[in-house]
Every structure is written in C-alpha cells, then in structure tokens.
Amino acid sequence: MKCSHPPGFLGLVGAAFAMFASGSTLAADSPGALLPAGFLCTRGSQIVGPDGAPVRIASVGLTGMNVVGGRLQLAGPFKGIDGHVAAIQAMGFNCVRVDWIDRTLDDPGGMAQLDAFVAACEKARIKVIFDNHNNEATPADWENAAQQKNGLWFDTGPGTDGTDGAGNRGTISATRFQQDWVTFARRWAGNSTVIGFDLRNEPCAHTKTPALWGGKGPTDIHVMYEAVGNAILAVNPDALIICEAVINYKTGAYEGDLSVVHSLPIVLSNPAKLVYSVHEYPKEIGAYPGPESGPGYIARMNKRWGWLITENVAPVWIGEMGASMRSAASKAWGQTLLDYLNGKAPDGPAFSGTQQPLGGDWWAWGCLTGQNPNGCVGEDGQMRPEQAPFIHQMLFHPSARPGSD
C-alpha cells in the first residue's frame, strides 16, 4: 500500500427537484464515485487514497448495535443486507458509518451480522467506518443509546459514579474499553473494506462525570484517543483513527469543540491516520444556541473546527449531519453547511487544484417515517426529494473542480 505524504447551490437544488419531479432519481443522473481500492491516509487537511490522490468520504449513517442485543436497522423496501447495500451504492454513497457497543463483542449473532454486512459492502465496493457508540444502552432508554449520559467512554472505575449515567450499573472500565477496541479492530485487520474507526460517539463535558480534553486525569479523553488509537494501529495499522470533539452544552459547543487542538493536538504513532470529527445538525435536532445559517453559522464553524482545514492541520470529517429537510430553517442550515464543506462559503475553507471538499456522513439510512431525521429513503425506495439536493452536494466527484458549478 502506498499513501503519499508530501452548478452553484441554488442551481443544484433546482436541478435536483426537477429530476425528481420528472420521475428520475438523483443517484441515476449524478452518481457519486466510489472510493479507491485499498486503505486511506491523510496529508495535511486532505484524506488521500493509496496513490496520494485526494478523496471524499461520502457516507450514510446506519443505526447498528447501539442497544444490547441490537441489530442493524435495515428499514426500507429492500431485501436483506445485500439489497440495502445495493441501494446505498445506487444513491451515490461510498461509505457507511455503523455503530457497535462493547457488549456487541459478547453477542455472536451481532458480530455475525456485522461480518455479513462487511462482506456485502466488499462485494459492492462500499467502505465501512465503525463507531463505538456506548457501553450499556438498553432499548428502554433510546436517549442514552444515542449519547451515553455519563459523557464518558467507560462506566466503571475512577472518574465514574459506577453507572452509565442512565441508571445502568457500569461494567466497562477504561482498560476494558481499550481492550475491546483492540479485539474489534484486529477482527478487520487487512480488510480494506473497513477503512476507519470512530473511537467514541459524542463524548460530553456538561455531564456529572465530564470528558475533559487534557489534565491527565481518568476522564482525559485526549489521553484516551492517543492510547486507544495507537493500540488499534498496533494491530490494524491501515485504519483511519477518527477522534470526535467533546460536546459541551454549558459552553454552547453542541457540535463539539476542536479549538482545544490549537494547544493540545492528538499525536499518533502514524500521524497520517488521524482524522478529527464533529456532528452538525440544525436547531430542530441539535437545539444549540446561536445562528444556524448564514455568516453567523460560518463564523461558528470557523471557530469550532474549520480552522483545522484553513490552516491545513488535519482533516475534519462530519461524522453525523442531516435532518428531514422539510422546514425552511433546516434548508437554510443545509445550504450554509454544504456550501461550507464545498469551499463555496464566504470566509470559509477554500480548495484548489486536486483538493477535495470536506467529507461527511448523512444521518440516516433507511425509511424512518415519523422520526426527525426521517431517513433518506421514502416508502417508494427512492431518495427523499427534500434531502436529495443536499445529499447530492456531499457526494464524491473526483473529476469535479472544487467550487465549480
């Protein structure tokens, strides 16, 4: 493996809605490209393929094992894993982000389903990123399943109150968490379908037991990212290590705050495997204070994480983004965010030459009618027309020049 180290928005929206009105699908008319065979690395703020050419990870989020005994949420009019993976590919996505929990390792049925999913993705040339979502979540508490309430990546031992924050007795220590990741990552070693590991979903600092970036204490997530990331690379040296920003409702960092990286960056044994991540949602889902579109939102992104791109420090991958996209506010949010990712936002990142725009993960896969986000698939098996124009703009088009119409 070699990894090298050295139409405007409104036009797209109109064209996309026109295609859906005429009965054709956006994916069929403007398909996104697949990622290259092999593993990925980073160079500055770009993610690159085995030949050093910049790529864009255009993923869709699939709810997986984030509850005890959970299974992949394959909701929609498709048959089995193969049918869903084929539909994901047809809609232009080149990757799927799938969650698992520590308990999944003790669930042979769950692990078998993940094996089957990776095998199906391999046949379709779709890549997979696995995300550790929580420790003890049960079907009785979906809020805890979405974001572990103690804010941490473990739930027993120093730094915890012995629970996951939702009343479940903790069983996963910091040591066990690292061991679980090593076991999980070793399973996929050498498998170029599995390109990355998102170490922990939405760590939080506004909780009773906060995750802290620095300080060297038991809840120092910076220490964890380096230790667990390097332990994974020791058994699976090809994987990207994705490290999420810490969310803090008390400081307004609802998407996570990577400004701390200025003074305390993550250092891995292979720096070319590090990717930072945040989650971006409109207010109707994320409920954060401040503007959700326009110049104010751009300034917010610049401060929280965009500077890593403009200063060419490291890649940032938007690990979750999306909504049902039915409201005017969410559409304004989407326009601002996609313009920002694509290098079209005033005062935002810019891309030139062969550089690729920022990648992301659209939430969520499937037909989830009644929820918000309601899934990118309608009852007819087609991409929902309200979401299609925004998804189209996040797809990978290697021949397109950044910022071009």
LINQUI-V157716 format. One record per pair of residues at least 24 apart in sequence whose ideal C-beta (glycine too) atoms are under 10 Angstrom apart, sorted by the first residue. I is the first residue (numbers start at 1). GAP is how many residues later the second one is. D is the distance in whole Angstrom. If there is no record, write none. Layout:
# LINQUI-V157716
i:gap:d
I:GAP:D
I:GAP:D
This chain:
# LINQUI-V157716
i:gap:d
1:37:6
1:38:6
1:39:10
1:40:9
1:48:10
1:49:5
1:191:8
1:236:10
1:237:7
2:36:9
2:37:10
2:39:9
2:46:10
2:47:9
2:48:5
2:49:7
2:50:7
3:35:9
3:36:7
3:37:8
3:38:3
3:39:8
3:40:8
3:45:6
3:46:8
3:47:6
3:48:9
3:49:7
3:235:9
3:267:9
3:269:6
3:270:9
4:37:8
4:39:6
4:44:6
4:45:9
4:46:9
4:47:7
4:48:3
4:49:8
4:50:10
4:268:9
5:36:8
5:37:9
5:38:6
5:39:9
5:43:9
5:47:8
5:266:9
5:267:6
6:37:7
6:38:10
6:46:8
7:386:10
7:397:8
7:398:4
8:331:9
8:336:7
8:395:10
8:396:9
8:397:5
9:325:9
9:326:6
9:327:9
9:329:7
9:330:6
9:333:8
9:335:7
9:336:10
9:380:8
9:381:9
9:384:7
9:396:9
10:325:8
10:379:10
11:394:6
12:323:10
12:326:9
12:330:10
12:376:10
12:377:6
12:378:9
12:380:6
12:381:6
12:393:8
13:318:8
13:321:9
13:322:8
13:375:9
13:376:4
13:377:8
13:379:9
13:380:9
14:375:8
15:374:8
15:377:9
16:367:10
16:369:8
16:371:10
16:372:5
16:373:4
16:374:9
16:375:9
16:376:6
16:377:9
17:368:6
17:369:9
17:371:8
17:372:7
19:366:9
19:369:8
19:370:10
19:373:9
20:362:8
20:363:8
20:364:9
20:365:4
20:366:10
20:368:6
20:369:9
21:364:8
23:359:10
24:358:10
25:65:8
25:66:8
25:67:10
25:356:10
25:357:6
25:358:6
25:360:10
25:363:8
26:65:8
26:66:8
26:356:9
26:357:6
26:359:8
26:361:10
26:362:5
26:363:8
26:365:8
26:366:5
26:369:9
27:60:9
27:61:10
27:62:9
27:63:5
27:64:4
27:65:5
27:66:9
27:355:9
27:356:6
27:361:8
27:364:9
27:365:9
27:368:9
28:62:8
28:63:9
28:64:9
28:354:10
29:363:9
30:62:7
30:358:10
30:362:6
30:363:10
30:365:8
30:367:8
31:58:9
31:59:8
31:60:9
31:61:5
31:361:10
31:364:8
31:365:10
31:366:9
32:24:8
32:26:5
32:57:9
32:59:8
32:60:3
32:61:7
32:62:6
32:359:9
32:360:8
32:362:8
32:363:3
32:364:5
32:365:7
32:366:10
33:25:8
33:59:8
33:61:7
33:362:8
33:363:5
33:364:6
33:365:5
33:366:8
33:367:10
34:24:10
34:55:8
34:58:10
34:59:9
34:60:5
34:61:9
34:90:9
34:91:5
34:92:7
34:93:8
34:362:8
34:364:10
35:24:10
35:59:5
35:60:7
35:90:8
35:91:8
35:92:5
35:157:10
35:160:7
35:324:10
35:361:7
35:363:10
36:58:10
36:89:9
36:91:10
36:156:9
36:362:9
37:88:7
37:90:10
37:155:7
37:156:10
38:154:5
38:157:9
38:200:8
39:88:9
39:151:10
39:152:10
39:153:5
39:155:9
39:156:6
39:157:9
39:197:10
39:198:9
39:199:4
39:200:7
39:201:8
39:234:9
40:87:8
40:152:9
40:155:5
40:156:7
40:198:9
40:199:9
40:200:6
40:232:9
40:233:9
40:235:9
40:275:10
41:197:9
41:199:8
41:229:8
41:230:10
41:231:4
41:232:7
41:233:10
42:198:8
42:199:10
42:228:10
42:229:8
42:230:5
42:231:7
42:232:6
42:233:6
42:272:7
42:273:5
43:229:7
43:269:9
43:271:10
43:272:9
43:312:10
44:264:10
44:265:9
44:267:9
44:268:4
44:269:8
44:270:8
44:271:8
44:311:9
45:231:10
45:263:6
45:264:5
45:265:8
45:266:8
45:267:5
45:268:6
45:269:6
45:270:5
45:271:8
45:304:8
45:306:9
45:310:8
45:313:8
46:263:9
46:266:9
46:268:10
46:269:6
46:305:9
46:308:9
46:309:6
46:310:6
46:312:10
47:148:9
47:149:9
47:193:8
47:225:10
47:228:7
47:267:10
47:268:5
47:270:8
47:309:7
47:311:9
47:312:7
48:224:9
48:267:9
48:306:10
48:308:9
49:349:9
50:142:9
52:302:10
53:301:7
53:303:9
53:345:7
54:261:10
54:297:9
54:299:9
54:300:6
54:301:5
54:302:4
54:303:9
54:342:10
54:344:8
54:348:9
55:39:9
55:72:10
55:301:6
55:304:8
55:341:7
55:343:7
56:38:8
56:39:10
56:261:10
56:285:9
56:286:10
56:299:10
56:300:4
56:301:6
56:302:8
56:303:5
56:304:9
56:338:8
56:339:8
56:340:4
56:341:8
56:342:8
56:344:10
57:36:10
57:37:7
57:38:5
57:40:9
57:70:7
57:72:8
57:138:8
57:139:8
57:183:9
57:185:10
57:218:9
57:258:9
57:260:6
57:261:10
57:262:10
57:299:9
57:301:9
57:302:4
57:303:8
57:304:8
57:337:10
57:339:8
58:34:7
58:35:6
58:36:5
58:37:7
58:298:10
58:299:10
58:301:6
58:302:7
58:303:8
58:304:8
58:333:8
58:334:10
58:335:10
58:336:5
58:337:5
58:338:5
58:339:9
59:29:9
59:34:6
59:35:7
59:36:4
59:37:6
59:38:5
59:39:10
59:67:9
59:68:8
59:69:9
59:70:7
59:137:10
59:258:8
59:259:9
59:260:8
59:261:10
59:262:10
59:300:7
59:301:7
59:302:4
59:303:7
59:304:10
59:306:10
59:335:9
60:28:6
60:31:8
60:32:9
60:33:5
60:34:10
60:35:8
60:36:6
60:37:7
60:66:10
60:262:9
60:300:10
60:301:7
60:302:5
60:303:8
60:304:7
60:305:5
60:306:9
60:315:10
60:316:7
60:317:10
60:331:8
60:334:10
61:35:8
61:36:5
61:37:8
61:38:8
61:68:10
61:70:9
61:258:8
61:259:6
61:260:9
61:261:8
61:299:10
61:300:5
61:301:7
61:302:4
61:303:5
61:304:6
61:305:10
61:312:9
61:314:10
61:315:10
62:26:8
62:34:5
62:35:7
62:36:5
62:37:8
62:55:8
62:66:9
62:69:10
62:299:10
62:301:9
62:302:7
62:303:5
62:304:7
63:34:10
63:35:8
63:36:7
63:70:9
63:82:9
63:83:9
63:300:9
63:301:6
63:302:8
63:303:8
63:305:9
63:312:10
64:32:9
64:33:9
64:34:4
64:35:5
64:36:6
64:37:9
64:40:8
64:46:8
64:49:9
64:50:7
64:53:8
64:66:8
64:67:8
64:69:8
65:33:8
65:34:6
65:35:5
65:36:5
65:37:10
65:38:8
65:39:4
65:40:10
65:42:7
65:45:5
65:46:9
65:48:8
65:49:8
65:65:10
65:67:10
65:68:8
65:69:10
65:72:9
65:80:10
66:32:10
66:33:5
66:34:8
66:35:6
66:38:9
66:65:9
66:66:10
66:67:4
66:68:6
66:71:6
66:76:9
66:78:9
66:79:5
66:80:7
66:81:10
66:82:10
66:135:8
67:32:10
67:34:8
67:36:9
67:66:9
67:67:9
67:69:10
67:70:5
67:71:6
67:72:5
67:73:9
67:74:9
67:75:8
67:77:9
67:78:5
68:33:7
68:35:5
68:36:9
68:38:10
68:39:8
68:42:9
68:66:10
68:67:10
68:68:7
68:69:7
68:70:5
68:71:8
68:72:10
68:77:9
68:100:9
69:34:8
69:35:9
69:38:7
69:40:8
69:41:7
69:69:9
69:70:8
70:29:9
70:30:9
70:31:8
70:33:9
70:34:8
70:37:9
70:40:7
70:43:10
70:63:10
70:67:8
70:68:9
70:69:8
70:75:8
71:36:9
71:38:8
71:39:7
71:42:6
71:43:10
72:24:10
72:26:7
72:27:10
72:38:9
72:41:6
72:42:8
72:44:9
72:45:6
72:293:9
72:294:10
73:26:10
73:291:8
73:292:8
73:293:6
73:295:8
73:302:9
74:39:10
74:43:9
74:291:8
74:292:7
75:289:9
75:290:8
75:291:4
75:292:5
75:293:6
75:294:9
75:296:10
75:300:7
75:302:8
76:289:8
76:290:5
76:291:4
76:292:9
76:299:7
76:300:9
76:301:5
76:302:9
76:303:8
76:304:10
76:305:7
77:290:7
77:300:8
77:301:9
77:302:7
77:303:7
77:304:5
77:305:10
78:288:9
78:289:9
78:299:8
78:303:7
80:36:9
80:40:9
81:32:8
81:35:6
81:36:6
81:37:10
81:38:8
81:39:5
81:40:9
82:34:9
82:35:10
82:37:9
82:38:5
82:39:10
82:41:8
82:42:8
83:37:9
83:298:10
84:33:9
84:36:8
84:281:7
84:282:8
84:293:9
85:32:7
85:33:10
85:34:10
85:35:4
85:36:6
85:37:10
85:38:8
85:39:5
85:40:10
85:41:6
85:43:10
86:34:8
86:37:9
86:38:6
86:40:9
87:37:10
87:278:9
87:279:10
87:290:7
87:294:7
87:295:10
87:296:9
88:32:10
88:33:8
88:36:8
88:38:6
88:277:7
88:278:10
88:288:10
88:289:10
89:32:9
89:34:10
89:35:5
89:36:8
89:37:6
90:34:9
90:291:10
90:292:10
90:293:9
91:271:10
91:274:9
91:285:7
91:286:8
91:291:9
91:292:5
91:297:9
91:300:7
91:301:10
91:304:9
92:291:9
92:296:10
92:299:7
92:300:7
92:302:9
92:303:5
92:304:8
92:305:10
93:33:7
93:34:10
93:268:9
93:269:8
93:272:8
93:283:9
93:298:8
93:301:9
93:302:7
93:303:9
94:30:10
94:31:8
94:32:6
94:33:6
94:265:9
94:301:8
94:302:6
95:26:9
95:31:6
95:32:4
95:33:7
95:34:6
95:98:10
95:100:7
95:101:9
95:222:10
95:264:8
95:266:8
95:301:9
96:25:7
96:30:6
96:31:8
96:32:6
96:33:7
96:34:10
96:265:9
96:269:7
97:30:10
97:31:8
97:32:5
97:33:8
97:34:6
97:99:9
97:101:7
97:104:10
97:145:9
97:180:10
97:220:9
97:222:7
97:223:8
97:263:10
97:264:5
97:265:9
97:266:9
97:267:10
97:268:9
98:30:6
98:31:7
98:32:6
98:33:7
98:35:10
98:96:10
98:100:10
98:267:9
99:30:10
99:31:8
99:32:5
99:33:7
99:34:4
99:35:8
99:46:9
99:47:10
99:99:8
99:102:7
100:30:6
100:31:7
100:32:6
100:33:7
100:34:10
100:80:9
100:84:7
101:30:10
101:31:7
101:32:6
101:33:5
101:34:6
101:35:8
101:36:6
101:44:9
101:47:9
101:71:9
101:79:9
101:100:10
102:30:7
102:31:10
102:32:8
102:33:5
102:34:8
102:51:10
102:52:9
102:53:9
102:69:8
102:70:5
102:74:7
102:75:7
102:77:9
102:78:5
102:79:9
102:81:10
102:82:9
103:31:9
103:32:7
103:33:7
103:34:9
103:35:10
103:68:8
103:69:9
103:77:9
104:26:10
104:28:9
104:29:9
104:76:9
104:80:8
105:74:9
105:75:6
105:76:10
105:78:6
105:79:6
105:82:9
106:74:10
111:73:9
111:76:8
114:70:9
114:73:9
114:74:9
114:80:10
115:72:8
115:73:10
117:76:10
118:69:9
118:70:7
118:73:7
118:75:5
118:76:6
119:72:10
119:74:8
120:73:9
121:72:5
121:73:9
122:69:8
122:70:8
122:71:4
122:72:9
123:70:9
124:69:9
125:68:8
126:67:8
127:65:8
127:66:6
127:67:8
127:68:5
127:69:8
128:60:8
128:63:9
128:65:6
128:66:5
128:67:7
128:68:8
129:65:8
129:66:6
129:67:4
129:68:7
129:69:6
129:110:9
129:111:8
129:113:7
129:146:10
129:148:10
129:188:9
129:190:8
129:232:8
130:51:10
130:54:7
130:55:8
130:57:10
130:58:8
130:64:7
130:65:10
130:66:8
130:67:6
130:68:7
130:69:10
130:109:9
130:112:10
131:65:9
131:66:8
131:67:4
131:68:8
131:69:8
131:70:5
131:71:10
131:111:8
131:113:9
131:146:9
131:188:7
131:189:9
131:230:9
132:45:8
132:48:8
132:49:7
132:52:8
132:65:8
132:66:7
132:67:6
132:68:5
132:69:7
132:96:9
133:65:9
133:67:8
133:68:4
133:69:9
134:30:7
134:31:10
134:32:9
134:34:10
134:38:9
134:66:9
134:67:7
134:68:9
135:28:10
135:29:6
135:30:10
135:33:8
135:35:7
135:36:7
135:37:4
135:38:10
135:41:9
135:42:8
135:45:9
136:27:8
136:28:4
136:29:10
136:30:8
136:31:10
136:32:4
136:33:8
136:34:7
136:35:7
136:36:7
137:27:7
137:29:8
137:31:8
138:26:10
138:28:8
138:29:10
138:30:7
140:26:9
140:27:9
140:28:9
141:24:10
141:25:5
141:26:8
141:27:8
144:24:8
145:56:10
146:55:8
146:56:8
147:54:7
147:55:5
147:56:9
147:57:7
147:60:10
147:100:8
147:132:10
148:52:9
148:53:8
148:54:8
148:55:8
148:56:8
148:59:9
148:63:10
149:55:8
149:58:7
149:59:9
149:60:10
150:53:10
150:54:8
150:57:6
150:58:7
150:59:5
150:60:9
150:61:9
150:69:10
151:51:9
151:52:6
151:53:4
151:54:6
151:55:7
151:56:3
151:57:8
151:58:6
151:59:5
151:60:5
151:61:10
151:68:8
151:70:9
151:95:8
151:96:8
151:97:9
152:25:9
152:48:9
152:51:7
152:52:8
152:55:8
152:57:6
152:58:8
152:59:6
152:60:10
152:66:9
152:67:6
152:69:8
152:72:9
153:24:6
153:25:9
153:28:10
153:46:8
153:47:4
153:48:9
153:50:6
153:58:7
153:66:9
153:68:7
153:71:6
153:72:10
153:75:8
154:24:9
154:26:10
154:46:10
154:55:10
154:64:9
154:65:9
154:70:9
155:54:9
157:61:7
158:59:8
158:60:4
158:61:9
159:50:6
159:51:9
159:52:9
159:53:9
159:58:7
159:59:3
159:60:4
159:61:9
160:48:10
160:49:6
160:58:8
160:59:8
161:47:7
161:48:6
162:47:10
163:45:10
163:46:9
164:45:10
165:39:9
165:42:6
165:43:7
165:44:7
173:45:10
174:44:7
174:45:9
174:49:9
174:50:7
174:53:9
174:54:9
177:47:8
177:50:10
177:51:7
178:46:8
178:49:6
178:50:5
178:51:10
178:52:10
178:53:6
178:54:9
179:49:10
179:52:9
180:48:10
181:43:10
181:46:10
181:47:5
181:48:9
181:50:7
181:51:6
181:54:9
181:55:10
182:46:8
182:49:5
182:50:6
182:52:8
182:53:6
182:54:9
183:52:9
184:48:9
184:51:10
184:52:9
185:43:9
185:46:8
185:47:4
185:48:9
185:49:9
185:50:6
185:51:4
185:54:6
185:56:10
186:46:9
186:48:9
186:49:4
186:50:6
187:48:10
187:49:9
188:47:10
188:48:7
188:50:9
188:51:8
189:43:10
189:46:6
189:47:4
189:48:8
189:49:8
189:50:8
190:46:8
190:47:10
190:48:7
191:45:9
191:47:9
191:48:10
192:46:7
192:47:10
194:42:8
194:44:9
194:45:7
194:46:10
195:43:8
195:44:7
195:45:6
195:47:10
196:42:10
196:43:6
196:44:3
196:45:7
196:46:5
196:77:9
196:79:7
196:81:10
196:121:9
197:31:9
197:32:8
197:35:6
197:36:10
197:39:8
197:42:5
197:43:7
197:44:6
197:45:7
197:46:10
197:76:10
198:42:9
198:43:9
198:44:4
198:45:8
198:46:7
198:77:9
198:79:7
198:119:9
198:121:6
198:122:10
198:163:9
199:25:8
199:26:6
199:29:6
199:30:7
199:33:8
199:42:7
199:43:7
199:44:6
199:45:7
199:78:9
200:24:8
200:25:8
200:28:9
200:42:9
200:43:8
200:44:6
200:46:10
201:43:7
201:76:10
201:78:9
201:118:8
201:119:9
202:42:7
202:43:9
202:44:9
202:45:6
202:53:10
202:54:8
202:75:10
202:76:10
202:77:7
202:117:9
202:118:8
203:40:10
203:41:6
203:42:8
203:43:5
203:44:7
203:45:10
203:53:8
204:42:7
204:43:5
204:44:7
204:45:8
204:46:10
204:49:10
204:52:9
205:41:5
205:42:7
205:43:4
205:44:9
205:45:7
205:46:8
205:48:8
205:51:10
205:52:9
206:40:9
206:41:7
206:42:5
206:43:4
206:44:5
206:45:8
206:47:9
206:48:10
207:40:10
207:41:9
207:42:9
207:43:10
210:36:8
210:38:8
210:40:9
211:33:10
211:35:5
211:36:9
211:37:9
212:34:8
212:48:10
213:32:8
213:33:6
213:35:10
213:44:8
213:45:9
213:46:10
213:47:5
213:48:8
213:50:9
213:51:6
213:53:10
214:46:7
214:49:8
214:50:5
215:49:10
220:44:10
221:24:10
221:25:6
221:45:10
222:24:9
222:38:8
222:39:9
222:42:6
222:43:9
222:44:7
222:45:10
223:43:10
225:41:5
225:42:10
225:43:8
225:49:9
225:51:10
226:39:10
226:40:6
226:41:6
226:42:7
226:43:9
226:48:10
229:37:7
229:38:9
229:39:5
229:40:8
229:41:9
229:44:8
229:45:7
230:37:9
230:38:6
230:39:5
230:40:9
230:43:10
231:38:10
232:36:9
232:41:9
233:35:7
233:36:5
233:37:6
233:40:6
234:35:8
236:37:10
237:32:9
237:33:7
237:36:8
238:32:10
238:35:8
239:31:10
239:34:7
240:32:9
240:33:6
240:34:8
240:35:5
240:75:9
240:77:9
241:25:8
241:27:6
241:28:10
241:29:9
241:32:5
241:33:6
241:34:7
241:35:10
242:31:10
242:32:8
242:33:5
242:34:8
242:35:5
242:73:9
242:74:10
242:75:6
242:77:7
243:25:9
243:31:7
243:32:7
243:33:6
243:34:7
243:71:10
244:31:10
244:32:8
244:33:5
244:34:7
244:35:8
244:73:10
244:75:6
244:76:10
245:31:7
245:32:7
245:33:5
245:34:8
245:59:7
245:60:7
245:71:9
245:74:10
247:31:9
247:32:8
247:39:10
247:41:10
249:38:9
249:39:8
249:40:9
252:36:6
252:37:5
252:38:7
252:48:9
252:52:10
253:25:9
253:35:8
253:47:10
253:50:10
253:51:7
253:52:10
254:24:10
254:25:9
254:26:9
254:27:8
254:29:9
254:31:10
254:32:5
254:33:7
254:34:3
254:35:8
254:36:9
254:46:10
254:50:10
255:24:6
255:25:5
255:26:8
255:31:7
255:33:7
255:45:8
255:46:8
255:49:6
255:50:8
255:63:9
255:65:9
255:66:9
256:24:9
256:48:7
256:49:7
256:63:9
257:46:9
257:47:5
257:48:8
258:45:9
258:46:6
258:47:4
258:48:9
258:49:8
258:50:6
258:55:10
258:56:9
258:58:7
259:44:6
259:45:6
259:46:8
259:48:8
259:49:10
261:44:8
261:46:9
261:47:7
261:52:7
261:53:8
261:55:10
262:45:8
262:46:9
262:49:9
262:51:9
265:43:9
265:48:8
265:49:8
266:48:8
271:43:8
272:42:10
274:39:10
274:40:6
274:41:8
275:39:7
275:40:5
275:41:7
275:42:5
275:44:9
275:84:9
276:29:7
276:32:6
276:33:10
276:37:9
276:38:6
276:39:7
276:40:5
276:41:7
276:43:10
277:28:9
277:38:9
277:39:7
277:40:5
277:41:7
277:42:4
277:43:9
277:83:10
277:84:9
278:26:7
278:27:5
278:28:10
278:30:10
278:38:7
278:39:9
278:40:6
278:41:7
278:42:9
278:43:9
278:82:10
279:39:7
279:40:6
279:41:4
279:42:7
279:43:10
279:81:10
279:82:9
279:84:8
280:24:10
280:25:9
280:38:5
280:39:9
280:40:7
280:41:5
280:42:9
280:53:8
280:54:10
280:56:10
280:57:6
280:60:9
280:61:9
280:80:8
280:83:10
281:39:7
281:40:7
281:41:7
281:42:7
281:49:9
281:52:8
281:56:9
281:82:8
281:91:10
281:92:9
282:39:9
282:40:9
282:41:5
282:42:10
282:43:9
282:45:8
282:47:6
282:48:4
282:49:9
282:50:8
282:51:4
282:52:7
282:54:10
282:55:9
282:90:10
282:91:10
283:40:10
283:44:10
283:46:7
283:47:8
283:50:8
284:39:6
284:40:9
284:42:9
284:43:6
284:45:7
284:46:6
284:49:9
284:88:7
284:89:10
285:35:10
285:36:10
285:37:8
285:38:6
285:39:9
285:45:8
285:48:10
285:78:9
285:87:6
285:88:7
286:34:10
286:37:9
286:47:9
291:41:10
291:42:9
291:45:9
292:37:7
292:38:8
292:40:7
292:41:5
292:42:10
292:44:8
292:45:9
293:35:10
293:36:7
293:37:9
293:38:9
293:39:4
293:40:5
293:41:8
293:42:7
293:43:4
293:44:8
293:46:10
294:38:7
294:39:10
294:41:9
294:42:6
294:51:10
294:52:10
295:41:9
295:50:9
295:51:7
295:52:7
296:40:9
297:35:9
297:36:7
297:39:5
297:40:8
297:43:8
297:48:9
297:51:10
298:38:7
298:39:9
298:41:9
298:42:6
298:47:5
298:48:7
298:49:6
298:50:5
299:48:7
299:49:10
301:35:9
301:36:8
301:39:6
301:40:9
301:44:8
301:46:10
301:47:7
301:48:9
302:38:9
302:43:9
302:45:7
302:46:7
302:47:9
305:53:10
306:34:7
306:35:10
306:39:9
306:41:9
306:42:6
306:43:6
306:52:9
307:42:9
308:41:9
309:31:10
309:32:10
309:34:9
309:39:9
309:40:4
309:41:9
309:42:9
309:48:10
309:49:7
310:37:9
310:38:8
310:39:5
310:40:8
311:38:10
312:37:10
312:43:10
315:41:10
315:43:8
315:44:8
316:25:10
316:33:9
316:42:6
316:43:9
316:44:10
317:41:7
317:42:5
317:43:7
317:44:7
318:40:7
318:41:7
318:42:4
318:43:6
318:44:9
318:45:10
318:76:8
319:40:10
319:41:8
319:42:5
319:44:9
320:40:8
320:41:6
320:42:8
320:43:5
320:44:8
320:53:10
321:39:5
321:40:7
321:41:6
321:42:6
321:52:10
321:69:9
321:73:8
322:38:9
322:39:8
322:40:5
322:41:4
322:42:7
322:50:10
322:51:5
322:52:10
322:53:9
322:54:8
322:65:7
322:68:8
322:69:8
322:72:10
323:39:10
323:40:8
323:49:6
323:50:5
323:51:9
323:63:9
323:64:8
323:67:9
324:44:9
324:45:10
324:47:8
324:48:5
324:49:5
324:50:4
324:51:9
324:52:9
324:60:8
324:62:7
324:63:7
325:47:10
325:48:8
325:49:9
325:51:9
325:59:8
325:60:9
325:61:4
325:62:5
325:63:9
325:64:8
325:65:6
325:66:9
326:46:8
326:48:8
326:58:9
326:60:5
326:61:9
327:45:9
327:59:9
330:42:9
330:43:9
330:56:9
330:57:10
330:60:9
331:55:8
331:58:9
331:59:8
333:57:9
334:52:10
334:53:9
334:55:8
334:56:4
334:57:10
334:59:9
334:60:10
335:54:9
335:55:8
335:58:9
337:53:8
337:56:9
337:57:9
338:51:9
338:52:6
338:53:9
338:54:9
338:55:4
338:56:6
339:54:8
339:64:10
341:52:8
341:53:7
342:51:6
342:52:8
342:58:10
342:60:7
342:61:7
342:62:9
343:58:10
343:59:5
343:60:5
343:61:10
344:49:9
344:58:9
344:59:6
344:60:10
344:61:10
349:53:10
350:52:8
350:53:7
351:50:9
351:51:3
351:52:7
352:49:9
352:50:7
352:51:8
353:48:9
353:49:8
354:44:8
354:45:10
354:47:9
354:48:9
355:46:9
355:47:6
355:48:10
356:40:7
356:41:9
356:42:7
356:44:9
356:46:7
357:36:9
357:37:8
357:38:10
357:39:9
357:40:9
357:43:9
357:45:6
357:46:8
358:36:9
359:35:7
359:36:10
359:37:8
360:31:10
360:33:10
360:34:5
361:33:9
362:25:8
362:28:8
362:29:6
362:32:7
362:33:10
